[in-house]
Amino acid sequence: MPKMTRDDGLEAYIEAFEHHALMTGLEKEYWASQLGAPIIGKPQATYRALTRDEARNYERVKAAILYWFEINPDYYRKQFWAKKAPDEK
């Protein structure tokens, strides 16, 4: 998997990582450790702040990174309404 760049969107990178992991047949138990190496910046700092047990759990790693960047259902709701025309709101 290519290393994340500063131009990569976090969600798009994670989605590409998951797709790559599935296509290469990487067992899910290794996903967390494989995600930790290519990410950079704040996502990597978030990964490194997790305990060793948390860092072994891909879903926990993903949730922690997305939480740090406040990417949650409320984020998507705000994105949706921000793109709607003023008369559609």
C-alpha positions in Angstrom: 0.0 0.0 0.0 1.4 3.4 -0.9 2.2 5.8 1.9 -0.4 8.4 2.6 0.5 11.9 1.4 -0.7 15.3 2.7 -2.9 15.6 -0.3 -4.8 12.4 0.4 -8.2 12.7 2.0 -8.3 10.6 5.2 -11.6 8.8 4.4 -10.5 8.1 0.9 -7.2 6.8 2.0 -8.8 4.5 4.6 -11.3 3.2 2.0 -8.4 2.6 -0.5 -6.5 0.8 2.3 -9.4 -1.5 3.0 -9.9 -2.2 -0.7 -6.2 -3.0 -1.1 -6.2 -5.3 2.0 -9.2 -7.2 0.7 -7.8 -7.5 -2.8 -4.5 -8.8 -1.6 -6.1 -11.3 0.8 -4.6 -9.7 3.9 -6.2 -11.2 7.0 -8.1 -8.7 9.0 -6.1 -9.4 12.1 -3.1 -7.7 10.4 -5.0 -4.6 9.1 -4.3 -2.4 12.1 -0.6 -3.0 12.0 -0.5 -2.5 8.3 -2.4 0.8 8.5 -0.1 2.2 11.1 2.9 2.4 8.9 1.8 4.3 5.8 -0.3 7.0 7.5 1.3 10.3 8.3 0.7 13.4 10.4 -2.2 13.6 12.9 -3.6 10.2 11.9 -0.2 8.6 12.7 0.0 10.5 16.0 -3.5 9.2 16.9 -2.4 5.6 16.1 0.7 5.9 18.2 -1.3 7.3 21.1 -3.3 4.0 21.3 -2.3 1.3 23.7 -0.8 -1.8 22.2 -4.0 -3.7 22.7 -6.0 -1.0 21.0 -3.5 -0.7 18.2 -4.0 -4.4 17.3 -7.8 -3.9 16.7 -8.4 -2.4 13.2 -11.9 -1.2 14.0 -10.6 0.5 17.1 -7.8 2.2 15.2 -10.1 3.3 12.4 -12.6 4.7 14.9 -10.0 6.5 16.9 -8.5 8.2 13.8 -12.0 9.2 12.4 -13.0 10.4 15.9 -9.9 12.6 16.1 -10.9 14.2 12.8 -14.6 14.4 13.9 -15.7 12.3 11.0 -19.0 10.9 12.3 -22.7 10.9 11.3 -23.0 14.6 12.3 -20.1 15.4 10.0 -21.9 13.9 7.1 -25.1 15.7 8.0 -23.3 19.0 8.0 -21.6 18.2 4.7 -25.0 17.3 3.1 -26.7 20.5 4.3 -23.7 22.7 3.3 -24.1 21.4 -0.3 -27.8 22.0 -0.6 -29.0 25.2 -2.2 -30.3 27.8 0.4 -33.9 27.3 -0.8 -33.7 23.5 -0.3 -32.6 23.6 3.4 
